[in-house]
């Protein structure tokens, strides 16, 4: 499909970008895309699914609705596809696509019981099906939705689950047998607890080392093949909810619950690490990690924790890395208050070549919003994500101080 971006969307030209970049939300306020591991662009390449916030100059209230927004890249038109009460400030309503443009997924919430659930919707017809379990990331074929408990995620970090009253958020004690990694069949709507935190504790952890604390589930990620899942598990000291005291670790497992492994143990992560992702082969994980305790680099390890190594000895690892299927190029970003940020609130969008060691600063763009909220939960993270054809990258930014979504065409550099 031929898409005429210059006809439909304004170009972003500040600071002389190294690639063509367009703002695809010029007529709608407060929109952002989900995360750096799923494309907000539909399988056909025509539509973009986003979350629209009710306000950007104040903290959101429990039960306050957001919007599921669709952008038509062929016409430039924007429409509100649905309203949802199940969202948070960093990943929105988890808006994402299944195998076709007829499968749009997001989360909603029953605000009488404060129970979040997944929704499968055909945006063309408006047909909507409520699923029996939560939804964080959908498998590449659209068949299964994997998720942690979307209320409990707020126990370790706000912004990534759903906004609910404090009294509606369960509190874990130790390693519970009723919380962990949930799997929902999007055809039948049936949900199950596929991997309990109790099993993680009993099979993977030293029981004495992790005895005086509680486990919570966090990020969940499918590999591109749909054959394995990553699951970030965080340990908190008993009675604590301070993220800085959490001990994260990375677990991998097949969707049938077999081949459970500890890919990145807590003591390795504690050297200084963040933001794991899958590599294109679906067998290895990658993340930012200070293997030597000093220098942040992109590293990889096999899903069972073996073959831990740096992917490049010199390139700085920053925030949200996503690898191109060529195995060489990585797109990543930077926080507005981190080392590569500028005083004016602008940050770089970085394209790294792991083989040559070269870096292209694709763009410099403002990502510090006018209002960042309590504990910066309203910050704008770019979360650069490849499109389904791995030619373009979608990212969030706020050149005017409020949220917008951008698309960069990177064919020239790949």
C-alpha positions in Angstrom: 0.0 0.0 0.0 1.4 3.4 -1.0 1.1 5.8 1.9 1.6 9.5 1.2 2.8 10.7 4.5 3.7 14.2 3.3 0.1 14.8 2.2 -1.5 13.5 5.4 0.9 14.5 8.2 3.3 17.3 9.1 7.0 16.7 9.0 9.2 16.9 12.1 12.3 18.9 11.1 13.7 20.3 14.3 17.5 19.7 14.9 17.8 18.3 11.4 16.7 14.6 11.7 18.8 12.0 9.9 15.6 10.3 8.5 12.1 11.4 7.4 9.8 11.8 10.4 6.2 12.7 10.6 3.8 13.5 13.5 0.7 11.3 13.0 -1.4 12.9 15.8 -1.4 16.6 14.9 -5.2 16.9 15.4 -5.6 14.9 18.6 -4.2 15.6 22.1 -2.7 13.3 24.6 -2.1 10.2 22.4 0.7 7.7 22.9 1.5 4.2 21.8 2.1 1.2 24.0 5.7 -0.2 24.4 8.9 -1.0 22.6 8.1 -4.7 22.0 4.8 -4.4 20.0 4.1 -2.4 16.9 1.1 0.0 17.1 0.9 -0.3 13.3 -1.7 -2.9 12.1 -0.6 -6.0 10.1 -1.6 -4.4 6.8 0.5 -1.3 7.6 -2.5 1.0 7.3 -3.8 1.7 10.8 -2.2 2.8 14.1 -3.7 2.0 17.5 -3.1 4.4 20.3 -4.4 5.4 23.8 -5.8 8.9 24.3 -5.5 10.3 27.8 -8.3 12.4 29.3 -5.9 15.0 30.5 -2.2 15.7 30.6 -2.0 18.5 33.2 -3.1 16.5 36.3 -3.0 13.0 37.7 -5.7 10.6 36.5 -8.4 9.4 38.9 -9.5 5.7 39.3 -12.4 4.9 37.0 -11.7 7.9 34.7 -12.0 6.7 31.1 -9.4 7.0 28.3 -9.9 6.5 24.5 -8.7 3.8 22.1 -7.7 5.9 19.1 -7.2 4.8 15.5 -5.1 6.7 12.9 -5.6 5.9 9.2 -2.2 6.3 7.6 -3.7 6.2 4.1 -6.1 9.1 4.7 -4.7 10.9 7.8 -8.1 10.5 9.5 -8.4 9.9 13.3 -11.3 8.2 15.0 -12.1 7.0 18.5 -12.8 3.3 18.3 -13.7 2.7 22.0 -13.7 4.0 25.5 -11.9 2.2 28.3 -11.6 2.4 32.1 -8.6 0.0 32.0 -5.5 2.0 31.4 -2.5 3.6 33.1 -0.1 6.4 32.2 2.9 4.6 30.6 1.4 1.7 28.5 -2.1 3.1 28.2 -4.8 0.6 27.5 -2.3 -1.9 26.1 -3.7 -1.2 22.6 -2.2 -3.7 20.1 -3.0 -5.8 17.1 -3.5 -9.5 16.5 -2.8 -11.3 13.2 -5.0 -9.1 11.0 -6.5 -5.6 11.0 -9.8 -7.1 12.2 -8.2 -8.0 15.6 -7.6 -5.0 17.8 -6.9 -5.7 21.5 -6.9 -3.5 24.6 -7.9 -3.7 28.2 -11.0 -2.4 30.0 -12.1 -2.6 33.6 -15.2 -3.3 35.6 -15.1 -0.3 37.9 -17.7 -1.7 40.3 -15.4 -4.7 41.1 -12.2 -3.0 39.9 -11.5 -6.1 37.7 -9.5 -5.6 34.5 -10.1 -7.8 31.5 -9.0 -8.0 27.9 -11.1 -6.9 24.9 -10.9 -8.2 21.3 -12.5 -5.9 18.9 -13.1 -5.7 15.1 -12.6 -1.9 14.5 -14.3 -2.1 11.1 -17.6 -3.5 12.4 -17.3 -2.4 16.1 -17.9 -6.1 17.2 -16.4 -6.5 20.7 -15.7 -9.5 22.8 -14.8 -9.3 26.4 -12.2 -11.9 27.5 -12.1 -13.8 30.8 -8.6 -12.7 31.8 -6.2 -9.7 31.8 -4.2 -8.6 28.7 -0.7 -7.3 28.6 0.8 -8.6 25.4 -0.9 -10.7 22.7 0.9 -13.5 20.9 2.0 -12.8 17.3 -0.9 -14.9 15.9 -3.4 -13.2 18.1 -4.5 -16.4 19.8 -3.3 -15.9 23.4 -3.0 -12.9 25.7 -0.4 -13.1 28.4 -0.4 -10.9 31.4 0.6 -10.3 35.0 -2.1 -9.2 37.5 -2.7 -5.6 36.1 -3.7 -4.3 39.6 -0.7 -5.7 41.5 1.9 -4.2 39.1 1.2 -0.9 40.9 2.7 -2.5 44.1 6.2 -2.2 42.5 5.7 0.6 39.9 2.9 2.8 38.8 2.1 3.4 35.1 2.0 -0.1 33.7 -1.3 -1.7 34.7 -4.6 -0.1 35.5 -5.5 2.8 37.7 -7.5 1.6 40.7 -8.1 2.6 44.3 -5.4 1.5 46.8 -7.9 -0.7 48.6 -8.7 -2.6 45.4 -5.1 -3.6 44.8 -4.2 -7.1 46.3 -1.2 -7.4 48.5 1.0 -10.5 48.0 2.5 -12.4 50.9 5.5 -14.4 49.9 5.1 -16.3 46.7 1.3 -16.8 46.2 -0.1 -19.8 44.3 -2.9 -17.6 42.9 -0.8 -14.9 41.2 1.8 -14.9 38.4 1.6 -15.2 34.6 -1.9 -15.5 33.2 -2.8 -16.8 29.8 -6.1 -16.1 28.1 -7.4 -17.9 24.9 -8.7 -15.0 22.7 -10.9 -17.5 20.8 -12.7 -18.9 23.8 -12.1 -16.1 26.3 -11.0 -18.7 28.9 -8.2 -17.7 31.2 -5.8 -19.7 33.4 -2.9 -19.0 35.7 -0.2 -20.6 33.6 2.8 -19.9 35.9 2.4 -19.1 39.6 4.8 -17.1 41.6 4.9 -20.0 44.0 6.3 -22.3 41.3 8.9 -19.6 40.4 10.0 -19.5 44.0 10.1 -23.2 44.5 11.8 -24.2 41.2 14.1 -21.3 40.5 15.0 -19.4 43.6 17.1 -20.0 46.8 14.3 -20.2 49.4 16.4 -18.7 52.2 17.7 -15.8 50.1 14.2 -14.7 49.1 12.3 -15.8 52.2 11.7 -12.4 53.9 9.9 -10.8 51.0 7.1 -10.9 48.5 7.1 -11.7 44.8 5.1 -9.7 42.1 4.8 -10.1 38.4 5.6 -7.3 36.0 6.5 -7.1 32.3 5.5 -10.0 30.0 6.8 -10.4 26.5 6.2 -13.0 23.7 9.0 -13.8 21.3 8.4 -13.2 17.6 7.7 -16.9 17.0 5.1 -17.1 19.8 7.0 -20.0 21.3 8.4 -18.5 24.5 7.5 -15.8 27.1 9.6 -13.5 29.2 8.3 -12.7 32.6 9.9 -10.0 34.9 9.5 -11.0 38.5 10.2 -8.5 41.3 11.0 -9.4 44.9 10.2 -6.8 47.5 11.3 -6.9 51.2 8.3 -7.8 53.4 6.0 -4.8 53.7 7.9 -2.6 51.3 6.6 -1.0 48.1 9.7 1.1 47.3 10.8 0.2 43.7 14.4 1.0 44.6 14.5 -1.9 47.1 13.0 -4.3 44.6 15.1 -7.2 43.2 14.0 -7.9 39.7 14.8 -11.1 37.7 13.9 -12.4 34.3 12.1 -15.7 33.9 11.4 -17.5 30.6 8.9 -20.2 29.9 7.0 -21.9 27.1 3.2 -21.0 26.9 2.3 -24.6 28.0 4.3 -24.0 31.2 7.3 -26.1 30.3 11.0 -25.2 30.1 10.9 -22.8 33.0 14.3 -21.0 33.4 15.9 -18.1 35.1 17.4 -16.2 32.2 18.7 -13.2 34.3 19.0 -13.9 38.0 18.5 -11.2 40.5 22.2 -11.0 41.4 23.2 -10.5 37.8 20.4 -7.8 37.2 21.6 -6.1 40.4 24.9 -5.2 38.7 22.9 -2.5 37.0 20.4 -3.4 34.4 17.0 -2.7 32.9 14.5 -3.3 30.1 14.9 -6.9 28.8 13.5 -7.8 25.4 13.6 -10.8 23.0 16.2 -11.1 20.2 14.8 -12.0 16.8 15.7 -15.6 17.0 13.3 -16.1 19.9 15.9 -18.2 21.8 18.0 -15.3 23.3 17.1 -12.4 25.5 18.7 -9.0 25.4 18.8 -6.1 27.9 20.9 -3.1 29.1 23.3 -4.4 31.8 26.5 -3.4 33.5 28.2 -6.8 33.2 31.4 -5.3 34.6 29.5 -3.3 37.2 30.4 0.0 35.5 29.7 0.3 31.8 26.1 -0.1 30.5 26.1 -2.2 27.4 23.6 -4.2 25.4 24.0 -7.9 26.4 22.4 -11.2 25.4 21.8 -14.5 27.1 20.2 -17.7 26.0 16.6 -18.2 27.4 18.1 -20.6 30.0 20.6 -18.1 31.3 23.7 -19.5 29.5 26.0 -17.7 27.1 25.7 -14.3 28.9 27.8 -11.8 26.8 27.9 -8.2 25.5 26.6 -7.6 22.1 29.0 -4.8 21.6 31.9 -3.7 23.8 31.7 0.1 23.1 28.1 1.3 22.4 26.2 2.7 25.4 23.1 0.8 26.3 20.1 3.1 26.9 16.5 2.5 28.0 14.3 0.7 25.5 16.2 -1.4 22.9 14.5 -3.3 20.1 16.5 -5.4 17.6 15.9 -5.5 13.9 15.6 -9.1 12.4 19.0 -8.6 10.7 20.6 -9.1 14.1 22.8 -6.0 13.7 20.6 -2.9 14.1 19.0 -1.8 17.4 16.7 1.1 17.9 16.7 2.7 21.3 15.9 5.9 23.2 16.9 7.9 26.3 15.1 9.2 29.4 14.5 13.0 29.6 16.6 13.1 32.8 19.4 10.7 31.8 23.0 11.1 30.6 22.3 11.7 26.9 19.4 14.1 27.5 19.8 17.8 26.8 18.9 20.7 29.2 16.0 21.7 27.0 14.2 18.4 27.5 15.2 16.9 24.2 16.6 13.4 23.9 18.1 11.3 21.0 16.5 8.5 19.1 19.4 6.2 18.5 20.0 3.6 15.8 22.9 1.3 16.7 24.9 -1.0 14.4 26.2 -3.6 16.7 28.5 -5.0 14.0 30.3 -1.8 13.0 29.9 0.0 16.3 28.3 3.0 14.5 25.5 5.1 15.9 23.0 7.2 14.0 21.2 9.9 15.9 17.9 9.6 14.0 16.3 12.5 15.8 16.7 14.9 18.7 13.2 15.7 20.0 11.6 16.9 23.2 10.4 14.1 25.5 10.0 16.1 28.8 6.4 17.1 29.0 5.0 20.3 30.6 3.7 18.2 33.5 5.4 15.0 34.6 3.2 14.2 37.5 3.9 12.6 40.9 7.1 10.5 40.7 7.2 11.3 37.0 4.5 8.8 36.2 3.3 11.2 33.4 6.7 11.3 31.8 6.8 10.7 28.1 9.0 7.6 27.2 9.5 7.3 23.4 9.3 3.5 23.5 10.5 3.1 19.9 8.9 0.1 18.2 9.5 -1.4 14.8 6.6 -1.6 12.3 5.5 -5.1 11.1 7.9 -4.8 8.1 10.8 -3.5 10.1 11.3 -0.5 7.9 9.8 2.2 10.1 9.8 3.0 13.8 7.0 4.5 15.9 7.8 6.5 19.0 6.3 9.0 21.5 7.5 12.5 22.1 6.2 16.0 23.1 7.8 18.8 21.1 5.0 21.2 22.2 5.0 19.9 25.7 2.0 17.5 25.2 2.0 14.0 23.8 2.2 13.1 20.2 3.2 10.0 18.2 5.7 10.0 15.4 6.9 7.6 12.6 10.4 7.6 11.3 11.4 5.9 8.0 14.7 4.2 8.4 15.1 2.3 5.1 18.2 4.3 4.2 20.1 3.0 7.3 19.1 -0.6 7.2 
